[in-house]
Amino acid sequence: MNINLQISVLAIGPADLESLIVSTAKDYQEINMDYVTYNLEDDVASIVRKHEENYDVLFFAGSLPYAITKEQLNLKKRMVYIEFKGTALYRVLFQLIREAKADLLSGNLNLSIDNLQKFQIEECFDELDIQYQKLFYYEGSLLQDIDRIVEFHYELWQSKQTDIAITCVGSVYESLKELGVPASRIIPTRTSIRTALDKVLMEGINLRHLQSQVATGIIQWNHTEKFVKMTEYQFQRKILDLKNIMINYGEKLQAIIKWTDHKQELKFITTRGALQFEKNHSSNEMKLLEEIYRKTEIIPRMGIGIGQTTNEAEIYAREALAKSPKDKLAFYVRDIDGIVHGPIGGDNPLSYSTRNNQPQLIAISKQANLSGSTINRILSFSNSNGESFTSTDLAIGLGISIRSARRILHKLEQADLAEVTGEEQPIARGRPRQIYSLARLHRAVSNEQISQ
C-alpha cells in the first residue's frame, strides 16, 4: 500500500462505538479519521450535511445511518459502512452465558433479533450447537420509524413470546431498557471494522485515480456592439483584464492557460482534483465567469470536459461548449463516463447520460424516434421537476426552444409514452398550455430496470 496516500474520512456513529472504531483505524496510516457522534438516528442527515464537504469518504458505524444518508441526501460522496454479520452475535451470546441472563443450553430459548440476515443467525446458532424454541426476525425496513422496531421487540416480550431481545441499533437498545425489556446489543467486531476500512482504502485509491483525470475548459466570447465602438487601446485593456483574470485562476488551480489562434477563444488545462467538481460543483468556475463579465463586460461561453488524456478532455469540452448558452452565465461539464452536467449556474442543472446501452432504453428511443441522450435529459428533468409539466417548462429546463419542446412531447405522445392530462392558463392572455404527464415513460423505464 502506498503510504503517501492520505484519505480524509468522516466517521459517523454512536458515542459508545467511537473508541473501538477509532482505535482500529489507527492501524491504517493512510486514513485520517474524524469521528462525529449522534444520539438519535434522526440526527445523521444533518450531521453529514454539515461536515461532509471536507472529507473524501464517509464511514458509517452500521447500515442504518448509511441508509438514512443515502435516502435523505443526494450525495455523490464515496460512502462505506460496517456490516453487522452473524459473527458479531458470538459476543452477545457469550455475554448472556457469562452473566447468566439466558439459558442457551436448555433448548427453551425464545428471542427476537433485528438487522441480521436469517441465514447468518441460524448459521451462528448451528455452529455453537445452541438450541432455541422460538426465534423472531424483524423483517421490516430499518428505514422505517425506529419506534416500529422497538414495538416489534416489545410486543413479543410483553405477550411472553420471547425472553430476550437482541438488536444492532443503539437507540432501540436504550428504548427497550427503559421499557424493562431484557435486551442485548450487537456491536461490530474488529474484523468487520477492518473489512470496512479496507474498502475505504480502495475507495481512496479510486478517488485519487479519478482526481488525476485531465480537465480541459474552453472559453469563447463574441465581440458585442459595445466592443465594436471601442478604440484599439480600450479593447486591448479589456483583453489585458481578461488575461489577468485567467492568470490568477491558473495560479489558484495550477492550471495551464492557452490562448488559441482563434482570437476569441482560450483554454485551460488542469486535473479533476484541482477542479474539485465533486465537492463544489464548479463554484470556482462560476466565479470565474462572473468575474470576466464584471471586469470586461464580455459574456463568456464555457464548456468543460474530463478525460484520460488532454485530447479526450478537449473533445468532451467542445461537446459541453456546444450546449452552453450564449446569452447567460452558465456552462456544461461533460464527464469521462458520458454524463453531462448543466447548465451549471442555471436554475435547475441536470445530470444525464449521453450513452444509451440498455436494451429497453434503446427500444424506447426508437419507439419515440428520439435520441437516447434526449430521453435521458427528459428523465433527468422529470426526476427533478415531477412527472407533469408544460412544453414551456420543458423548454426552460432543457435550454431549448418551445417549438423543440413541443416536438419532443408530441413524439412521446405518439409513442404512447406521454399523455395530455390537463391545461394551464398563462398569466398573460393566450391559449391555454397543455399539461403532459410522463408517467408512462417512467413506468417503461422502471420495468426495464426491474427486468435487469
MIFIVO-54697 format. One record per residue (C-alpha): x, y, z. Coordinates in steps of 0.02 Angstrom, whole numbers, padded with zeros to 5 digits, always signed. Each point is the difference from the previous one (the first is absolute). Layout:
<rs>
XYZ/...
</rs>
This chain:
<rs>
+00000+00000+00000/+00061+00174-00044/+00039+00088+00164/-00010+00170-00087/-00184-00030-00033/-00098+00101+00128/-00188-00017+00012/-00104+00117+00106/-00144-00098+00078/-00151+00060+00095/-00064-00140+00114/-00179+00015+00062/-00065-00110+00140/-00061-00011+00179/+00115+00056+00141/+00025-00173+00074/+00081-00064-00161/+00121+00146-00021/+00145-00074+00098/-00012-00170-00088/-00008+00073-00176/+00131+00137+00024/+00125-00118+00082/-00021-00126-00142/+00023+00137-00130/+00167+00049+00079/+00076-00155-00080/-00029+00082-00170/+00132+00133-00029/-00086+00056-00161/-00163+00046+00090/-00026+00166+00091/-00163-00027+00095/-00113+00120+00093/-00143-00078+00098/-00165+00091+00025/-00130-00074+00117/-00189+00003-00005/-00127-00037+00136/-00148-00034-00115/+00001-00069-00176/-00107+00149-00052/+00154+00110+00026/+00108-00093-00127/-00052+00095-00157/+00029+00172+00078/+00171-00055+00065/+00052-00063-00171/-00065+00157-00086/+00100+00109+00119/+00167-00089-00014/+00011-00106-00159/+00075+00132-00115/+00170-00010+00085/+00024-00188-00016/+00040-00126-00135/-00100-00146+00070/-00147-00017+00121/+00013-00148+00119/-00155-00061+00092/-00008-00109+00156/-00136-00112-00072/-00121-00013-00146/-00136+00108+00079/+00091+00169+00002/+00065-00042-00174/-00175-00037-00065/-00070+00159+00080/+00135+00106-00084/-00026-00083-00169/-00188+00024+00007/-00006+00179+00066/+00152+00078-00084/+00044-00004-00184/+00188-00012+00025/+00132-00050-00127/+00115-00038+00144/+00086-00167+00023/-00080-00091+00146/+00042-00159+00095/-00087-00082+00148/+00045-00136+00125/-00102-00156-00030/-00075-00090+00148/+00029-00184-00036/-00050-00157+00091/+00171-00012+00083/-00041+00158+00098/-00134-00102+00086/+00132-00109+00084/+00048+00137+00123/-00181+00027+00053/-00029-00187+00026/+00159-00014+00102/-00054+00146+00110/-00172-00079+00026/+00083-00160+00060/+00129+00090+00108/-00129+00113+00082/-00127-00142+00015/-00133+00106-00085/-00063-00144-00107/+00011-00188-00002/+00070-00038-00173/+00019-00187+00028/-00175-00050+00052/-00080+00021-00170/-00136+00110+00075/+00071+00165-00060/-00122+00123-00081/+00074+00159-00076/-00024+00138-00128/+00139+00073-00109/+00013+00145-00123/+00124+00057-00134/+00078-00171-00032/-00042-00117-00142/-00094-00157+00046/+00130-00120-00070/+00140+00087+00097/-00092-00022+00165/-00045-00180-00033/+00178-00038-00055/+00068+00076+00161/-00117-00101+00112/+00038-00157-00098/+00189+00021+00016/-00015+00027+00188/-00124-00144+00016/-00125+00114+00088/-00181-00054-00007/-00145+00121+00009/-00187-00017+00010/-00057+00159-00091/+00101+00123-00102/-00082+00157-00071/+00083+00107-00136/-00041+00180-00033/-00039-00001-00186/-00050+00182-00022/+00112+00134-00073/+00123+00080+00121/-00046+00166-00079/-00171-00012+00078/-00033+00094+00160/+00116-00063+00138/-00154-00013+00110/-00063-00142-00111/+00156-00102+00035/-00020+00034+00186/-00183-00049-00012/+00047-00162-00089/+00111-00056+00144/-00111+00071+00138/-00163-00081-00057/+00082-00172-00015/+00073+00015+00175/-00160+00071+00076/-00102-00144-00073/+00127-00121+00077/+00053-00067-00169/+00182+00050+00029/+00118+00004+00147/+00129+00120-00071/+00021+00125-00142/+00161+00018-00098/+00025+00158-00104/+00136+00083-00103/-00073+00175+00020/+00060+00102+00148/-00157+00105+00021/-00109-00156-00008/+00106-00079+00137/-00019+00153+00112/-00188+00007-00028/-00022-00184+00039/+00097+00019+00163/-00113+00145+00050/-00152-00110-00034/+00073-00137+00111/+00030-00122-00142/+00151-00114+00026/+00108+00053-00147/+00175-00021-00067/+00087+00102-00133/+00107-00065-00141/+00152+00107-00039/+00119-00027-00146/+00154-00107+00019/+00173+00068-00036/+00006-00119-00149/-00156+00079-00077/+00070+00175+00034/+00163-00046-00086/-00096-00070-00148/-00091+00165-00017/+00162+00100+00019/+00077-00104-00140/-00145+00058-00109/+00040+00179+00051/+00178-00024-00062/-00063-00063-00167/-00119+00147-00014/+00147+00116+00037/+00105-00079-00137/-00143+00015-00124/-00029+00180+00053/+00182+00047-00027/-00006-00080-00172/-00158+00097-00037/+00078+00164+00058/+00149-00025-00116/-00112+00003-00154/+00028+00145-00119/-00125+00145+00003/-00001+00120-00147/-00105+00158-00008/-00034+00101-00156/-00062+00180+00011/-00066+00095-00150/-00076+00172-00019/-00071+00111-00136/+00039+00182-00028/-00156+00096+00046/-00056+00165-00078/+00082+00089+00146/+00168-00079-00043/-00015+00051-00181/-00011+00183+00054/+00156-00011+00109/+00166+00071-00050/+00142-00125-00023/+00075+00057+00166/-00163-00025+00094/-00021-00172-00078/+00178-00052+00046/-00030+00054+00181/-00151-00116+00008/+00107-00142-00068/+00133+00038+00130/-00134-00007+00135/-00054-00169-00067/+00180-00063-00001/+00027+00056+00180/-00158-00089+00054/+00056-00161-00085/+00176+00013+00071/-00072+00012+00176/-00117-00145-00034/+00142-00105-00071/+00111+00036+00150/-00139-00048+00121/-00038-00166-00085/+00176-00034-00067/-00078+00002-00173/+00084+00027-00168/-00078+00147-00095/+00010-00009-00189/-00052+00140-00117/-00050-00081-00164/+00025+00068-00174/-00184+00039+00003/+00002+00177+00073/-00163-00025+00092/+00041-00164+00086/+00112-00062+00140/+00028-00167+00087/+00054-00052+00172/+00066-00172+00046/+00002-00068+00177/-00051-00158+00093/-00168-00058+00063/+00068+00009+00178/+00051+00182-00019/-00168+00039-00078/-00085-00073+00156/-00155-00035-00104/-00071-00129+00121/+00021+00114+00151/-00062+00168-00060/-00083-00040-00167/+00118+00123-00086/-00038+00152+00108/+00176+00063-00041/-00042-00002-00185/-00163+00095+00027/+00098+00132+00096/+00121+00006-00147/-00139+00035-00125/-00076+00131+00114/+00168+00088+00022/+00030+00000-00187/-00169+00080-00031/+00019+00126+00142/+00174+00060-00049/-00005-00014-00189/-00186+00006-00043/+00028-00156-00106/-00136-00133+00012/+00105-00158-00009/-00056-00174-00055/+00088-00146+00083/+00004-00188-00013/+00103-00119+00107/+00050-00176-00049/+00077-00134+00111/+00099-00142-00077/+00152-00113+00015/+00103+00105-00123/+00005+00182-00051/-00068-00044-00172/-00147-00096+00072/-00036+00138+00126/+00001+00132-00137/-00122-00100-00107/-00118-00013+00148/+00026+00185+00041/-00057+00048-00176/-00153-00111+00020/-00040+00092+00162/+00037+00169-00081/-00127-00035-00138/-00136-00019+00133/+00047+00156+00100/-00111+00154-00021/+00065+00153-00091/-00097+00131+00096/+00016-00050+00182/+00133-00047+00127/-00019-00189+00004/+00097-00147-00068/+00004-00189-00023/+00121-00136+00053/+00020-00162-00098/+00071-00137+00110/+00110-00146-00051/-00142-00124+00028/-00116+00088-00122/-00098+00097+00132/-00041+00181-00043/-00029+00123+00143/-00083+00167-00029/-00041+00134-00027/+00106+00035+00154/-00048+00173+00057/-00177-00027-00065/-00154-00022+00108/-00014-00190-00013/+00161-00081-00060/-00024-00177-00066/+00112-00152-00006/-00033-00124-00139/+00093-00129-00101/+00046+00024-00183/+00015-00189-00014/-00143-00120-00026/+00057-00180+00021/-00152-00075+00088/-00107-00104-00120/-00169+00065+00060/+00058+00182-00004/+00060-00028-00178/-00172-00071-00041/-00083+00151+00082/+00110+00119-00101/-00048-00088-00162/-00183-00005+00049/-00002+00189+00029/+00121+00039-00143/+00108+00098+00121/+00184-00020+00045/+00050-00091+00158/+00082+00160+00062/-00165+00094-00020/-00095-00136+00095/+00128+00008+00141/-00011+00191+00007/-00190-00008+00011/+00007-00130+00138/+00127+00104+00097/-00111+00154-00016/-00155-00098+00049/+00086-00078+00151/+00039+00175+00064/-00163+00085-00048/-00134-00134+00007/-00085-00107-00131/-00121+00136-00060/+00047+00164-00086/-00031+00110-00152/+00104+00019-00157/+00057+00169+00067/+00063-00082+00161/+00095-00129-00102/+00074+00132-00116/+00067+00101+00147/+00064-00155+00089/+00093-00070-00150/+00055+00169-00069/-00088-00028-00167/-00132+00094-00098/-00184-00023+00041/-00024-00065-00176/+00129-00137+00030/-00080-00044+00168/-00171-00016-00082/+00074-00112-00135/+00080-00114+00132/-00160-00014+00102/-00102-00033-00158/+00117-00143-00046/-00014-00073+00175/-00190+00015-00009/-00003-00088-00169/+00108-00140+00073/-00125-00019+00144/+00135+00056+00124/-00085+00165+00046/-00178+00061+00012/-00090+00166+00020/-00079+00005+00173/-00057+00181+00013/+00023+00182-00046/+00083+00151+00079/-00060+00176-00033/+00148+00120-00021/+00004+00159+00104/-00001+00107-00156/-00130-00021-00134/+00022-00149-00113/-00050-00176-00037/+00000-00123+00146/+00157-00106+00013/-00020-00187-00003/+00067-00095+00150/+00087-00162-00044/+00027-00149+00114/+00152-00111-00025/-00060-00136+00120/-00003-00125-00144/+00180+00039-00045/+00054-00023+00181/-00094-00165+00011/+00084-00061-00159/+00172+00042+00070/-00041-00076+00171/-00056-00161-00084/+00166-00006-00093/+00098+00024+00161/-00099-00135+00092/+00029-00124-00141/+00190+00021+00011/
</rs>
